[in-house]
Every structure is written in C-alpha cells, then in structure tokens.
C-alpha cells in the first residue's frame, strides 16, 4: 500500500489531513508544494492533478483531491 500526500504547510485543509494521518498512525510519504511560487500550478503537478488543488493524495492507483473526500477515504 502506497500513500503520497501533496500538501502545503500553510494550507489548513492540508494540516487537517496530516492530523488524521498522524492520529490514525497511517504511513505515508509527503511532497510539499510551495504555494508562494504556485508549485501547484506547475506542469508536473497538473499532469497528475489537473485541478491543481491541494491537499491531494495518490493511494495506490487512486488520485484524490479535496480534504473532506481524502479524510473520508482514509477513515
């Protein structure tokens, strides 16, 4: 099982997802995005997440955006 979280530390929904991951003791990798330079709008990120929203997870083959949807999936 592979879980990667794309997030920004200044983004409250990202912090909510990270809190749930910590409480649930779920192992995951992180990829921090610098929203000051709009990394979430980079061609590389838009290739995997066309909407460019954060937080964003890749869980095995599932690509999921929107913090509430991510947290429901994790629970």
N, C-alpha and C positions, 0 to 999 in steps of 0.2 A: 504494500500500500504506500503510495507516494502522494504527499500533500505539499504543495508550494503555495505560499501566501505572498502576493504582491500587495504592498501597503505603503503608506506614508505615516511616519510617526506623528505628524501634526494633524492627521485626519482622525476625528473622533470615531467614525464607524470602523476604521482600521483597528483602533485601540480596543473597541468592543469585541471584535473578532479575536484579537490576540488574547484578551482576557478570558474568553470562553475556551480557547485552545489551552491556556495555562490551567484553568480550573479543571478541565477535562483530562489534563495530562496527556494531550494528543501531540504526538511527534510531528514536526513539520519543518520545512525549510522556509527561509524568508528571502524576499527580494525587495529591498527598499527602493522606492521611487522618489526622486527629488521633485516635488511639485512646484518649487520655485522656478525651476528651469523647464517645467512642463514635460518631464520624462514620460508621463502617462500619455502624452501625445506623440511619442516617438514612433517611427515606422515599425521598429522591432516589437514594441508593446502592442500597437494597434493590429499587428498581424495575428497575435494570439487573443486579443480582446478588442474587437472592432469599435466598441462603445467607449473605450478608454477610461472606464470607471474604476475607482479603487474604493474599497478593497476588492481583490479578485483572487480566486483560487483555481488551481489546477489540481484535481484529485483524481489520480489515475487518468482516465480519458475524459472526465467531466470538467468543463470550463464553466465557472460560475461567478457572477458578479452580483453586487448589491448585498450589503451586510446582513440584512434580515434573512434573505434567502440562504446565504452562506451559513449563518448560525443555525437555521432550521435543518439544513443538510447535516451539519456536524453533530447536532443533538441526535 
